[in-house]
Amino acid sequence: MKTVIRKYGIEIARDFLCVAVFLIAVLTGGKTAGIAPFAIAMLLLISAGLVLLRDTKYLTLPFLLLCLLFIFCYDSFSVFIRYVWLMPIPIAALIWHVIRLKPRLFTGPTLFPLIAVALATVLGGIGMISATDYFRPAALGFMAGLGPVLVICYLLLKNTVRDASARDMLAEDLLRWGLTASAIVFFYNLPLLLKNGISMFQGAQWGNNIGTMLMMALPAALAVKNRRLYHYGLAFIMLVAAVLSGSRGAQLFTPIEFLLCCFWGWRTEKDYLRRLWSRTFFLLSLMTMGYLIFFVSRNLYALGFLDPTEARWSLLERGFADFRQNPVFGSGLGYRGNADLYSGKEGTINWYHSSVAQIVGGLGAVGILAWCWQSCMRMRVSLLAWRDRSFGFALCYLGLFLMSLVNPGEFCPVPYAFLAVYFFVAIESALTEMGNLPSKSRLPLRFAAWLKSRKNTKKPIESQYDQSAFL
């Protein structure tokens, strides 16, 4: 009885939290002043969880919902700075949790590429920008968040995401996150669509963020433990919400992601009836995608894709120009030379609004090599998990990757870059259970082989220890 109450009590509490966040977003009108106290209360709830709970998997959903609330708080530095006196509480809670966790060193194939990317991020801008720009607080914060902090998060997550239950709960939390975001989109944007038609697609400021979240959450509907027929319908709901989000990137890329998700579900479904349904659903998704392509192609100018005044085209050109100026390390995260095209709000950086331009122009050749290494390793790890449910996390990352082509995306430490690391730690956990985890890198193996050959060429030394044990 106690086990049943514990199981369903947790489920009810998680559903209640989702409903509460939806009501907060709706009843406050999405205004920063109204949302800020609830966001701080959620942060304190997470802090209490860090102190009281040994297993952080129960804190993933509150963290995701907190990020969902924060997307309404655009340009809100002056509001939240008043709560800075509370910051020691979550910091102390996190330190206490890490101490109690007693983390051990577990590595994986995506760790070394992540370290390379972190190093490229820290070195970005050297030789081009001034020390004042490099060491300004906002730049240092993003540099730490996209560099060393991500490596630390990887190492900590390797200690917590160790079994199937953690991965299952992550998929369920992503699904709840996506459905909550969908409900918010329908509440705010569906009336606008019915009233104004295509003009609503220039929608709310938070459209890009909620579109990114929906693209990251959509594949989780097909990655849950007990996948049923209705989960395909839930994925379709998130597709519709992403199209209605007002994000042009989501309107362009979500149908592609949805099609890939349905194809994966069709090819990996084992039950005959569900396989038949998924095949039918795949054909329906092809028709839906065809309609959306037709719809977008007929409204390219209305949606702004071919607008010659669109700043993203100019930012992309600026990124390649900055690469030519400093080809080794790029312009760095502290670069403010593109302020004439995009000026970040207080507490942010001047993004190029495209991962391609951000890597090429912002990190230079060092960053290009590091990101190529990381992308290749992540792709390799993902393909090895094709037949496992954990491949859904690779599709979640694909959603982030696609949105990052036209938005800051993965160059926002929280939640996007952190979740990208989380996804691949989960995939590595599944591959470890299957005994199919690839080697971290060929480079350490070659170094070990070279070291062994050097040892073997030396004159043997008599010892009471077995020398081979140290190789």
C-alpha positions as CSV (number, residue, x, y, z in Angstrom):
1,M,0.0,0.0,0.0
2,K,2.8,2.4,0.9
3,T,4.5,1.7,-2.4
4,V,1.3,2.4,-4.3
5,I,0.8,5.7,-2.5
6,R,4.4,6.7,-3.1
7,K,4.2,5.8,-6.8
8,Y,0.9,7.5,-7.6
9,G,1.6,10.3,-5.1
10,I,4.7,11.3,-7.0
11,E,2.8,11.2,-10.3
12,I,0.0,13.4,-8.9
13,A,2.4,15.8,-7.5
14,R,4.2,16.2,-10.9
15,D,0.9,16.7,-12.7
16,F,-0.2,19.2,-10.1
17,L,3.1,21.1,-10.7
18,C,2.5,21.3,-14.4
19,V,-1.1,22.6,-13.9
20,A,0.2,25.2,-11.4
21,V,2.8,26.5,-13.8
22,F,0.2,26.7,-16.6
23,L,-2.1,28.7,-14.4
24,I,0.7,31.0,-13.3
25,A,1.6,31.7,-16.9
26,V,-2.0,32.3,-17.8
27,L,-3.3,34.2,-14.8
28,T,-0.3,36.6,-14.6
29,G,-0.8,37.4,-18.3
30,G,2.9,36.5,-18.9
31,K,4.0,39.6,-17.1
32,T,7.4,39.5,-15.4
33,A,6.3,41.3,-12.3
34,G,3.6,38.7,-11.7
35,I,5.8,35.7,-12.6
36,A,8.9,36.6,-10.7
37,P,7.7,35.7,-7.2
38,F,6.5,32.3,-8.4
39,A,9.8,31.7,-10.2
40,I,11.7,32.5,-7.0
41,A,9.4,30.2,-5.0
42,M,10.1,27.4,-7.6
43,L,13.9,28.0,-7.2
44,L,13.6,27.7,-3.4
45,L,11.6,24.5,-3.9
46,I,14.4,23.0,-6.0
47,S,16.9,24.1,-3.4
48,A,15.0,22.3,-0.7
49,G,14.9,19.2,-3.0
50,L,18.7,19.4,-3.3
51,V,19.1,19.3,0.4
52,L,16.5,16.6,1.2
53,L,16.7,14.3,-1.8
54,R,19.6,12.1,-2.7
55,D,18.2,11.4,-6.2
56,T,18.1,14.4,-8.4
57,K,15.8,12.8,-11.0
58,Y,12.8,14.1,-9.0
59,L,14.1,17.7,-9.5
60,T,14.3,17.6,-13.3
61,L,10.7,18.5,-13.9
62,P,10.7,21.5,-11.5
63,F,13.9,22.7,-13.2
64,L,12.2,22.4,-16.6
65,L,9.1,24.2,-15.5
66,L,11.1,27.0,-13.9
67,C,12.8,27.5,-17.2
68,L,9.4,27.6,-18.9
69,L,8.4,30.4,-16.5
70,F,11.6,32.3,-17.2
71,I,10.9,32.7,-20.9
72,F,8.2,35.2,-20.1
73,C,10.7,37.3,-18.1
74,Y,12.4,39.0,-21.1
75,D,14.8,41.9,-20.3
76,S,14.1,41.4,-16.6
77,F,17.5,41.9,-15.1
78,S,16.2,44.9,-13.1
79,V,13.4,42.8,-11.6
80,F,15.4,39.7,-10.5
81,I,18.4,41.6,-9.3
82,R,16.3,42.5,-6.3
83,Y,16.2,38.9,-5.3
84,V,20.0,38.5,-5.5
85,W,20.2,38.3,-1.7
86,L,18.5,34.8,-1.9
87,M,21.2,33.4,-4.2
88,P,23.3,31.9,-1.3
89,I,20.4,29.5,-0.6
90,P,20.5,27.6,-3.9
91,I,24.3,27.8,-4.1
92,A,24.6,26.3,-0.6
93,A,22.0,23.7,-1.4
94,L,23.9,22.6,-4.5
95,I,27.2,22.4,-2.7
96,W,25.6,20.3,0.1
97,H,24.1,18.0,-2.5
98,V,27.4,17.5,-4.3
99,I,29.2,16.8,-1.0
100,R,26.6,14.2,0.0
101,L,26.6,12.7,-3.5
102,K,30.4,11.9,-3.2
103,P,30.8,11.8,-6.9
104,R,33.2,9.4,-8.6
105,L,35.0,9.9,-11.9
106,F,33.0,8.3,-14.7
107,T,34.0,9.2,-18.3
108,G,32.3,8.6,-21.6
109,P,32.9,9.1,-25.3
110,T,31.4,12.6,-25.4
111,L,33.5,13.9,-22.5
112,F,36.8,14.7,-24.3
113,P,35.0,16.5,-27.1
114,L,33.1,18.5,-24.5
115,I,36.4,19.5,-22.8
116,A,37.7,20.6,-26.2
117,V,34.7,22.8,-26.8
118,A,35.0,24.2,-23.3
119,L,38.6,25.1,-24.0
120,A,37.7,26.7,-27.3
121,T,35.0,28.7,-25.6
122,V,37.5,30.0,-23.0
123,L,40.1,30.9,-25.6
124,G,37.6,32.6,-27.9
125,G,38.3,36.3,-28.5
126,I,42.0,36.2,-27.6
127,G,43.9,38.4,-29.9
128,M,40.8,40.3,-31.1
129,I,38.8,41.8,-28.3
130,S,40.0,44.0,-25.4
131,A,40.5,42.7,-21.9
132,T,37.6,44.9,-20.8
133,D,35.2,43.0,-23.1
134,Y,36.7,39.6,-22.4
135,F,36.4,40.0,-18.6
136,R,33.0,41.8,-18.4
137,P,30.7,39.9,-16.0
138,A,28.1,38.8,-18.6
139,A,30.8,37.4,-20.9
140,L,32.5,35.6,-18.0
141,G,29.2,34.1,-16.9
142,F,28.4,32.7,-20.4
143,M,32.0,31.6,-20.8
144,A,31.9,29.6,-17.6
145,G,28.4,28.3,-18.3
146,L,29.3,27.1,-21.8
147,G,32.8,25.9,-20.7
148,P,34.0,24.5,-17.4
149,V,30.5,24.3,-15.8
150,L,29.2,22.0,-18.6
151,V,32.1,19.7,-18.0
152,I,31.4,19.6,-14.3
153,C,27.7,19.0,-15.0
154,Y,28.6,16.1,-17.2
155,L,30.7,14.5,-14.5
156,L,28.0,15.0,-11.9
157,L,25.3,13.6,-14.2
158,K,27.3,10.5,-14.9
159,N,26.9,9.8,-11.1
160,T,23.1,10.2,-11.1
161,V,21.9,8.9,-14.5
162,R,23.0,5.3,-14.0
163,D,20.0,3.2,-14.6
164,A,16.9,2.9,-16.7
165,S,14.6,4.5,-14.1
166,A,16.5,7.8,-14.4
167,R,16.2,7.7,-18.2
168,D,12.5,6.8,-18.0
169,M,11.7,9.7,-15.7
170,L,13.7,12.1,-17.9
171,A,11.5,11.1,-20.9
172,E,8.3,11.5,-18.8
173,D,9.5,14.9,-17.5
174,L,10.2,16.1,-21.0
175,L,6.8,15.0,-22.2
176,R,5.1,16.8,-19.3
177,W,7.2,19.9,-20.1
178,G,6.2,19.9,-23.7
179,L,2.5,19.4,-23.0
180,T,2.5,22.3,-20.5
181,A,4.2,24.5,-23.1
182,S,1.7,23.4,-25.7
183,A,-1.2,24.4,-23.4
184,I,0.3,27.8,-22.9
185,V,0.8,28.3,-26.7
186,F,-2.8,27.2,-27.4
187,F,-4.1,29.6,-24.7
188,Y,-2.3,32.7,-26.0
189,N,-1.9,32.1,-29.8
190,L,-4.8,30.1,-31.0
191,P,-7.3,33.0,-30.6
192,L,-4.8,35.2,-32.4
193,L,-4.6,32.8,-35.3
194,L,-8.4,32.6,-35.6
195,K,-8.6,36.4,-35.5
196,N,-5.7,37.6,-37.5
197,G,-4.6,34.7,-39.6
198,I,-1.0,34.8,-40.9
199,S,-0.2,38.1,-39.2
200,M,0.0,36.3,-35.8
201,F,3.1,34.6,-36.9
202,Q,5.1,37.7,-35.9
203,G,3.8,36.6,-32.4
204,A,5.0,37.0,-28.9
205,Q,8.6,37.6,-27.9
206,W,8.8,34.3,-26.0
207,G,7.9,32.4,-29.2
208,N,11.4,31.3,-30.1
209,N,12.1,30.0,-26.6
210,I,8.9,28.0,-26.3
211,G,9.4,26.8,-29.9
212,T,12.8,25.5,-28.9
213,M,11.4,23.8,-25.8
214,L,8.7,22.1,-27.8
215,M,11.2,20.8,-30.3
216,M,13.3,19.3,-27.5
217,A,10.2,17.8,-25.8
218,L,8.4,16.4,-28.9
219,P,10.5,13.2,-29.4
220,A,10.1,12.3,-25.7
221,A,6.5,11.3,-26.5
222,L,7.9,8.3,-28.4
223,A,10.8,7.6,-25.9
224,V,8.7,6.9,-22.8
225,K,8.9,3.5,-21.2
226,N,5.4,2.1,-22.1
227,R,4.8,3.7,-25.5
228,R,1.1,3.5,-26.5
229,L,-0.8,4.6,-29.6
230,Y,-1.9,7.9,-28.0
231,H,1.7,9.0,-27.5
232,Y,1.8,9.6,-31.3
233,G,-1.1,11.9,-30.8
234,L,0.7,13.7,-28.0
235,A,3.7,14.2,-30.4
236,F,1.3,15.7,-33.0
237,I,-0.2,18.1,-30.4
238,M,3.3,19.4,-29.7
239,L,3.9,19.7,-33.5
240,V,0.8,21.9,-33.8
241,A,1.8,24.0,-30.8
242,A,5.3,24.5,-32.2
243,V,3.8,25.8,-35.5
244,L,1.5,28.1,-33.6
245,S,4.3,29.3,-31.3
246,G,5.2,32.3,-33.5
247,S,8.7,31.0,-34.0
248,R,9.7,30.9,-37.6
249,G,12.5,28.4,-36.8
250,A,9.9,26.1,-35.2
251,Q,7.6,26.4,-38.1
252,L,10.4,25.5,-40.5
253,F,12.1,22.7,-38.6
254,T,9.5,21.0,-36.4
255,P,7.7,19.2,-39.3
256,I,11.1,17.7,-40.3
257,E,11.8,16.6,-36.7
258,F,8.3,15.2,-36.4
259,L,8.7,13.2,-39.6
260,L,12.0,11.7,-38.3
261,C,10.4,10.8,-35.0
262,C,7.5,9.0,-36.7
263,F,9.9,7.2,-39.0
264,W,12.0,6.0,-36.0
265,G,8.8,4.9,-34.2
266,W,7.7,3.0,-37.2
267,R,11.0,1.2,-37.7
268,T,11.5,0.3,-34.0
269,E,7.9,-0.6,-33.0
270,K,7.7,-4.3,-32.0
271,D,4.0,-4.8,-31.4
272,Y,2.2,-5.6,-34.6
273,L,-0.9,-3.4,-34.1
274,R,1.2,-0.4,-33.0
275,R,3.6,-1.0,-35.9
276,L,0.7,-0.9,-38.3
277,W,-0.6,2.3,-36.6
278,S,2.8,3.9,-36.6
279,R,3.2,3.1,-40.3
280,T,-0.2,4.8,-41.0
281,F,0.8,7.7,-38.8
282,F,4.0,8.0,-40.7
283,L,2.1,8.4,-43.9
284,L,-0.2,10.9,-42.3
285,S,2.9,12.9,-41.1
286,L,4.2,12.9,-44.7
287,M,1.0,14.5,-45.8
288,T,1.1,17.0,-43.0
289,M,4.7,17.9,-43.8
290,G,3.8,18.3,-47.4
291,Y,1.0,20.7,-46.5
292,L,3.3,22.7,-44.1
293,I,5.9,23.0,-46.8
294,F,3.3,24.3,-49.2
295,F,2.0,26.7,-46.6
296,V,5.4,28.1,-45.8
297,S,6.5,28.3,-49.4
298,R,3.3,30.4,-50.2
299,N,4.1,32.7,-47.3
300,L,7.9,33.1,-47.4
301,Y,7.7,36.9,-47.4
302,A,4.9,37.1,-44.8
303,L,6.9,34.9,-42.5
304,G,10.1,36.9,-43.1
305,F,12.2,34.1,-44.5
306,L,13.2,36.1,-47.6
307,D,13.0,39.5,-46.0
308,P,16.2,41.4,-47.1
309,T,16.2,43.4,-43.9
310,E,16.3,40.3,-41.7
311,A,19.2,40.8,-39.3
312,R,20.1,37.1,-39.2
313,W,21.4,37.3,-42.8
314,S,23.7,40.2,-41.8
315,L,24.8,38.5,-38.6
316,L,25.8,35.4,-40.6
317,E,27.9,37.5,-43.0
318,R,29.4,39.3,-40.0
319,G,30.4,36.0,-38.4
320,F,32.4,35.0,-41.5
321,A,34.0,38.5,-41.6
322,D,35.0,38.2,-38.0
323,F,36.6,34.7,-38.7
324,R,38.8,36.3,-41.4
325,Q,39.8,39.0,-38.9
326,N,40.9,36.4,-36.2
327,P,40.8,33.0,-37.8
328,V,42.4,31.0,-34.9
329,F,40.3,32.0,-31.8
330,G,37.5,34.1,-33.3
331,S,35.8,37.0,-31.7
332,G,34.8,35.3,-28.4
333,L,31.7,35.6,-26.3
334,G,32.7,39.0,-25.0
335,Y,32.6,40.4,-28.6
336,R,30.3,43.5,-29.0
337,G,31.2,44.4,-32.6
338,N,27.9,43.3,-33.9
339,A,25.9,45.6,-31.6
340,D,24.8,47.5,-34.7
341,L,22.9,44.4,-35.9
342,Y,21.9,42.9,-32.5
343,S,22.2,44.4,-29.1
344,G,21.7,41.9,-26.2
345,K,19.7,42.9,-23.2
346,E,21.4,43.6,-19.8
347,G,23.0,40.4,-18.5
348,T,23.4,38.7,-21.9
349,I,25.9,38.7,-24.8
350,N,25.7,39.8,-28.4
351,W,24.9,36.5,-30.1
352,Y,25.2,35.9,-33.8
353,H,21.8,34.2,-33.6
354,S,23.1,31.2,-35.5
355,S,25.3,28.3,-34.3
356,V,27.2,28.3,-37.6
357,A,28.1,32.0,-37.3
358,Q,28.7,31.7,-33.5
359,I,31.2,28.8,-34.0
360,V,32.9,30.1,-37.1
361,G,33.0,33.8,-36.1
362,G,33.0,33.5,-32.3
363,L,35.4,30.6,-31.8
364,G,37.5,30.5,-34.9
365,A,39.4,27.4,-36.2
366,V,39.9,26.0,-32.7
367,G,36.2,26.1,-32.1
368,I,35.3,24.7,-35.5
369,L,37.6,21.6,-34.9
370,A,36.3,21.2,-31.4
371,W,32.6,21.4,-32.4
372,C,33.2,19.1,-35.4
373,W,34.7,16.5,-33.0
374,Q,31.9,16.8,-30.6
375,S,29.2,16.6,-33.3
376,C,30.8,13.5,-34.9
377,M,31.1,11.8,-31.5
378,R,27.5,12.6,-30.6
379,M,26.3,11.3,-33.9
380,R,28.2,8.1,-33.4
381,V,26.8,7.6,-29.9
382,S,23.3,8.3,-31.2
383,L,23.4,5.8,-34.0
384,L,24.6,3.1,-31.7
385,A,21.4,3.6,-29.7
386,W,19.1,3.5,-32.8
387,R,17.1,0.4,-31.6
388,D,16.9,1.6,-28.0
389,R,14.4,4.1,-26.5
390,S,17.3,6.3,-25.5
391,F,17.6,7.3,-29.2
392,G,14.7,9.6,-28.5
393,F,17.1,11.8,-26.5
394,A,19.2,12.1,-29.6
395,L,16.1,13.3,-31.5
396,C,15.5,15.8,-28.6
397,Y,19.0,17.1,-29.2
398,L,18.3,17.3,-32.9
399,G,15.5,19.7,-32.2
400,L,17.8,21.9,-30.3
401,F,20.5,21.6,-33.0
402,L,18.0,22.6,-35.7
403,M,16.7,25.6,-33.8
404,S,20.3,26.7,-33.0
405,L,20.8,27.2,-36.7
406,V,18.6,30.3,-36.5
407,N,18.7,31.2,-32.8
408,P,21.2,31.3,-29.9
409,G,19.9,27.9,-28.8
410,E,22.8,25.8,-27.6
411,F,24.8,28.9,-26.8
412,C,22.4,29.5,-23.8
413,P,23.9,27.6,-20.9
414,V,20.5,27.2,-19.1
415,P,18.6,25.2,-20.0
416,Y,19.7,24.3,-23.5
417,A,23.4,23.6,-23.3
418,F,22.8,21.8,-20.0
419,L,20.1,19.6,-21.4
420,A,22.2,18.7,-24.4
421,V,24.8,17.3,-22.1
422,Y,22.0,15.6,-20.1
423,F,20.7,13.9,-23.2
424,F,24.0,12.3,-24.1
425,V,24.8,11.2,-20.6
426,A,21.4,9.4,-20.7
427,I,22.3,7.8,-24.0
428,E,25.8,6.7,-22.7
429,S,24.0,5.2,-19.7
430,A,21.8,3.1,-22.0
431,L,24.8,2.0,-24.2
432,T,26.7,1.0,-21.0
433,E,23.9,-1.3,-20.0
434,M,23.8,-2.8,-23.5
435,G,27.6,-3.2,-23.5
436,N,27.8,-1.1,-26.7
437,L,29.5,2.0,-25.5
438,P,32.2,3.1,-27.9
439,S,35.7,4.1,-26.8
440,K,36.1,7.6,-25.7
441,S,38.5,8.5,-28.5
442,R,41.1,6.9,-30.7
443,L,43.7,9.5,-29.5
444,P,44.0,8.2,-25.8
445,L,44.2,4.6,-27.2
446,R,47.0,5.5,-29.5
447,F,48.8,7.3,-26.7
448,A,48.4,4.2,-24.5
449,A,49.8,1.9,-27.3
450,W,52.8,4.2,-27.8
451,L,53.5,4.3,-24.1
452,K,53.3,0.5,-23.9
453,S,55.7,0.2,-26.8
454,R,58.1,2.6,-25.1
455,K,58.0,0.5,-21.9
456,N,58.7,-2.7,-23.8
457,T,61.8,-1.3,-25.5
458,K,63.4,-0.6,-22.1
459,K,65.7,-3.1,-20.3
460,P,63.6,-5.2,-18.0
461,I,63.9,-4.4,-14.3
462,E,63.5,-7.1,-11.7
463,S,60.7,-6.2,-9.4
464,Q,58.3,-7.9,-7.0
465,Y,55.5,-6.2,-8.9
466,D,54.0,-7.2,-12.2
467,Q,55.0,-4.4,-14.6
468,S,52.1,-5.1,-17.0
469,A,49.6,-4.1,-14.3
470,F,50.6,-0.5,-14.7
471,L,50.3,-0.3,-18.4
